[in-house]
Amino acid sequence: MCSAAPPAPDAPDAPDRVTQLGQLADLIVRVARRIEAHRFQDPGITPLGAVESMLLRYVDDHPGTSRTQVAADLVMQGSNASAGLRSLEAKGLVTRTADPHDGRVAHLNLTDEARQIAARVRAEWGSLLETLLPESTDVTAAVALLAALDTPQDQQPRTSPAGS
């Protein structure tokens, strides 16, 4: 069963921007759930919990980050981030290196094994999405849109909503 195409953006009955953004958010959550529920076929991918996976991917994207920065950017309680990072460290996937200028700060990095796992995960997810999307999909534009949404709020450009 196919759903009807949405009205053209300038059509009188077209949803407003806030409504469309709400629909986008709903779709992002559903697609994220589908991706997270994917059962990996590659035996080289170490099974991790959802929080550990999220932390591992964050450290992969932000080498040398701190626990405080991880928690802030992922909107997590510091204690939850710490517990997840300790678990990844115990599994040999994350290393902590003391900051030479501030002993209270530890820099987080992935081990070689963890980098390989992260690459394998992204390869499987890429293959999964390849089967779901039409070839004409502008993946570059989709990545740019989602990257903009992933920017921490304190780093987002301050703009006023349209019409204000």
C-alpha positions, 0 to 999 in steps of 0.5 A, spaced: 500 500 500 502 506 497 501 513 501 499 519 497 504 524 495 505 530 500 502 536 497 507 541 494 510 546 499 506 552 496 500 548 495 494 551 500 493 545 504 501 544 505 503 543 512 507 548 515 514 548 516 514 546 524 509 540 522 514 538 517 519 538 521 515 534 526 514 529 521 521 529 520 523 528 527 518 522 527 521 519 521 528 519 524 526 516 530 523 510 527 529 509 522 534 510 527 530 504 531 530 500 525 537 501 524 539 499 531 534 493 531 539 490 525 542 484 527 549 484 524 551 478 519 559 480 520 561 475 526 567 480 527 562 485 530 562 485 537 555 485 540 554 491 544 548 495 548 545 501 545 549 506 550 556 502 548 554 503 541 553 510 541 559 511 545 563 507 541 561 511 535 562 518 538 569 517 540 570 514 533 568 521 530 571 525 536 578 522 538 581 525 544 574 527 547 573 527 554 567 524 558 564 530 560 564 532 552 561 525 550 556 526 556 554 533 554 554 532 546 550 526 547 545 529 552 547 523 557 548 523 565 555 524 566 554 517 571 551 513 565 557 516 560 562 514 565 559 507 566 558 505 559 566 508 557 568 504 563 565 498 560 568 499 553 575 500 556 574 493 560 572 490 553 579 493 550 575 498 545 577 504 548 583 507 552 584 513 556 590 518 556 591 523 562 591 530 559 599 532 561 596 539 563 590 537 567 590 531 571 583 531 572 581 530 564 582 524 560 582 523 553 578 518 550 580 514 543 578 507 540 583 501 540 585 499 533 580 493 534 574 498 536 576 502 529 575 496 525 568 494 529 566 501 527 568 500 520 564 494 519 558 496 523 558 502 518 559 498 512 553 493 514 548 499 515 550 502 509 549 496 505 542 495 509 540 502 507 542 501 500 537 496 499 532 500 502 533 507 498 532 508 491 538 509 487 536 516 485 536 518 493 541 524 494 545 521 499 550 527 500 544 532 501 541 527 506 548 526 510 548 534 510 541 535 513 542 530 518 549 532 520 546 539 521 541 536 526 547 532 530 551 539 531 550 540 539 545 546 540 551 550 543 554 550 536 548 551 532 548 558 528 543 562 532 537 564 527 530 566 528 524 562 526 521 564 519 516 569 519 518 572 526 
